């Protein structure tokens, strides 16, 4: 049984970044009448969200829920 789960190519670095990845993720909370109401948002770097670069793992669901809860407690601007 092999000790590695992935092949050799999984560890290689690409020289050209893929254009398929967003650079920023925005979580938005609205108060009032839909999108016309007041809002507050938080921006998350895509590397943090997807677990790329210096981040070792994707953003956990608990961390994302914590961010939404923080937006809720802060209320609209």
C-alpha positions, 0 to 999 in steps of 0.5 A, spaced: 500 500 500 503 506 498 504 511 503 503 517 499 495 519 497 497 524 491 502 523 485 509 527 484 505 532 480 501 534 486 507 537 489 509 541 483 508 549 483 505 552 477 509 558 474 502 561 471 497 563 476 490 560 474 485 565 472 479 561 474 480 563 482 477 569 484 482 574 488 477 576 494 471 573 497 466 578 500 461 576 505 455 581 505 449 582 510 443 586 509 438 590 514 432 592 511 429 592 504 433 587 501 439 589 497 436 596 498 437 596 505 443 598 509 449 593 509 455 591 512 461 587 509 467 583 510 472 581 505 476 575 505 482 574 501 481 568 496 488 565 499 485 565 506 478 562 503 481 557 499 487 555 503 492 557 498 499 560 499 501 561 506 495 559 509 495 551 510 488 549 509 481 552 507 477 557 511 473 552 516 465 553 516 466 555 523 470 561 522 466 563 516 460 563 521 464 567 526 465 572 521 457 572 519 456 573 527 461 578 527 457 582 522 450 581 525 453 583 532 456 590 529 449 591 525 449 596 519 453 602 518 
